[in-house]
Amino acid sequence: MLLNRPSYNLPEEIVTLKIFEFLVAVVWVCLAEKVSDRNTSALVETSSGRKYYGIFQIPSRWCRVGKKGGECDVSCESLLDDDIADDAACAVNIFHREGFKYWSKWNTRCKNDNHITNEIYKCPDLISPRSSPDRLVMRPRRRLYKRSSLSHGGINVLI
């Protein structure tokens, strides 16, 4: 399904998942905009046979077709529904391990994109102290990974 609601609904939905803080949500919204055009049912198969699922275009190594599995312990089909909680939790796991560089479109389309940021700042329901996104530095955490007790849609988020 295409999340073609007003531009502030996606960041609001992401922030309410309580996985991302507001400024970090701006980054994730940009990624969703650029990799899937907000399409929660986006499924891309490359000429090499690789498949990418959902709003964050999560590669098949992180999920399993037909049952839970992969590195996020989630079914690939669940990444194609309108509930983006499992997509977001898996995307956070990918980010913690690989950083945004894992998504090739991040560097070319989001890294210095101020348009989406300016649109999100117009969102009436997102009242938050805001600093310039230019000063926001996104770095994956560099420590041993362990499963936390934080769970979204049955997926444990690595912290």
C-alpha angles and dihedrals in degrees: 000000000000112000092219097157122127111304094257097058097076096052090044090052092047093049092049089057085070090219094105133042116228099264092045089048088060089061093048092048089054090051092050090048094051103038101040107007086240091299108149091192096049111140119180125185117191125214088257090059098253115143129211122196139208138336094330095038094237113196120242093248087074096053141031128233113241098004143033114287146101124090092309094044092231134122115252089229091060088061089062099058130089094258102093096181093096091043091052094046091050092046089053090052090052091048093050091053102036109012123224090304086082088076106063091202090060094076095040100040113019111026095085101015109132096167095077090043092053091049092051092051087063091063108120096205097052104082108170138133102269130200127186111290087217087072094048110107116197114203128164114241113261106214141093112296122233134166111264129206089247106109131179118186091342094308119119111223116224113235 
